[in-house]
Amino acid sequence: MYAPMGVPEIGPAVAFGSLTMVSWGIWIVIGNAASESIDPTTAAAISYLVATFLAVGFVLVSGASLAITPRGGALAGVAGLFAGIGFVSMYVGLSQGSTTVVSTLGAMYFVVAAFIGMVALGDEITTTRVAGLLLAGVAVVLVAQ
């Protein structure tokens, strides 16, 4: 489907993906400034606290189901554990090194997820996917120079 004047419509996935990209880009830059102003773990905790209020507020106003199964709750908790580790390590990394290097390496999480998906979850391994992951690795090397 196209919007008036031949401009393609943007679906929700592209809109929210774009919002994520811009928000996380701004978050890392401001997080770097915060980690230079106060202890990086304190900056991470404050950021996570604000994000928690935002997430809980969104759940409450969106009408999302509050039903939690034991499996779903446990998986969400483990996901939060790894998100917290990544979050704190990003702030500490920003206080120790370049925003460009830390943010680029952190943004490579999709390579880890894709690898796990292909190796452990049965996602199809294709030449194109492997090439994409290798090119992502090359991109990190180039940006880190």
TALIN-V452643 format. One record per backbone hydrogen bond with DSSP energy under -1.0 kcal/mol. CO is the residue of the C=O (numbers start at 1). NH is the residue of the N-H. E is the energy in kcal/mol with one decimal. If there is no record, write none. Layout:
# TALIN-V452643
co=CO nh=NH e=E
co=CO nh=NH e=E
This chain:
# TALIN-V452643
co=1 nh=9 e=-1.4
co=4 nh=7 e=-1.1
co=7 nh=3 e=-2.9
co=11 nh=15 e=-2.4
co=12 nh=16 e=-3.0
co=13 nh=17 e=-2.3
co=14 nh=18 e=-2.5
co=15 nh=19 e=-2.2
co=16 nh=20 e=-2.5
co=17 nh=21 e=-2.4
co=18 nh=22 e=-2.5
co=19 nh=23 e=-2.7
co=20 nh=24 e=-2.9
co=21 nh=25 e=-2.0
co=22 nh=26 e=-2.4
co=23 nh=27 e=-2.8
co=24 nh=28 e=-2.2
co=25 nh=29 e=-1.6
co=26 nh=30 e=-2.7
co=27 nh=31 e=-3.0
co=28 nh=32 e=-2.2
co=29 nh=33 e=-1.8
co=30 nh=34 e=-2.5
co=31 nh=35 e=-2.6
co=32 nh=36 e=-1.1
co=34 nh=38 e=-2.5
co=39 nh=43 e=-2.5
co=40 nh=44 e=-2.4
co=41 nh=45 e=-2.2
co=42 nh=46 e=-2.6
co=43 nh=47 e=-2.4
co=44 nh=48 e=-2.7
co=45 nh=49 e=-2.3
co=46 nh=50 e=-2.4
co=47 nh=51 e=-2.5
co=48 nh=52 e=-2.6
co=49 nh=53 e=-2.2
co=50 nh=54 e=-2.1
co=51 nh=55 e=-2.8
co=52 nh=56 e=-2.9
co=53 nh=57 e=-2.5
co=54 nh=58 e=-2.3
co=55 nh=59 e=-2.3
co=56 nh=60 e=-2.3
co=57 nh=61 e=-2.3
co=58 nh=62 e=-2.1
co=59 nh=64 e=-1.1
co=69 nh=73 e=-3.1
co=70 nh=74 e=-2.3
co=71 nh=75 e=-2.8
co=72 nh=76 e=-2.4
co=73 nh=77 e=-2.1
co=74 nh=78 e=-2.5
co=75 nh=79 e=-2.6
co=76 nh=80 e=-2.3
co=77 nh=81 e=-2.0
co=78 nh=82 e=-2.2
co=79 nh=83 e=-2.5
co=80 nh=84 e=-2.7
co=81 nh=85 e=-2.2
co=82 nh=86 e=-2.5
co=83 nh=87 e=-2.7
co=84 nh=88 e=-2.7
co=85 nh=89 e=-2.5
co=86 nh=90 e=-2.0
co=87 nh=91 e=-1.8
co=88 nh=92 e=-2.5
co=89 nh=93 e=-2.7
co=90 nh=94 e=-2.6
co=91 nh=95 e=-1.6
co=93 nh=97 e=-2.0
co=98 nh=102 e=-2.6
co=99 nh=103 e=-2.5
co=100 nh=104 e=-1.8
co=101 nh=105 e=-2.7
co=102 nh=106 e=-2.6
co=103 nh=107 e=-2.2
co=105 nh=108 e=-1.2
co=106 nh=109 e=-1.3
co=108 nh=111 e=-1.9
co=108 nh=112 e=-1.0
co=109 nh=113 e=-2.4
co=110 nh=114 e=-2.7
co=111 nh=115 e=-2.6
co=112 nh=116 e=-2.6
co=113 nh=117 e=-2.6
co=114 nh=118 e=-2.4
co=115 nh=119 e=-2.9
co=116 nh=120 e=-2.8
co=116 nh=121 e=-1.3
co=117 nh=123 e=-2.8
co=126 nh=130 e=-2.5
co=127 nh=131 e=-2.7
co=128 nh=132 e=-2.4
co=129 nh=133 e=-2.3
co=130 nh=134 e=-2.4
co=131 nh=135 e=-2.7
co=132 nh=136 e=-2.0
co=133 nh=137 e=-1.9
co=134 nh=138 e=-2.1
co=135 nh=139 e=-2.5
co=136 nh=140 e=-1.9
co=137 nh=141 e=-1.9
co=138 nh=142 e=-2.5
co=139 nh=143 e=-2.6
co=140 nh=144 e=-2.5
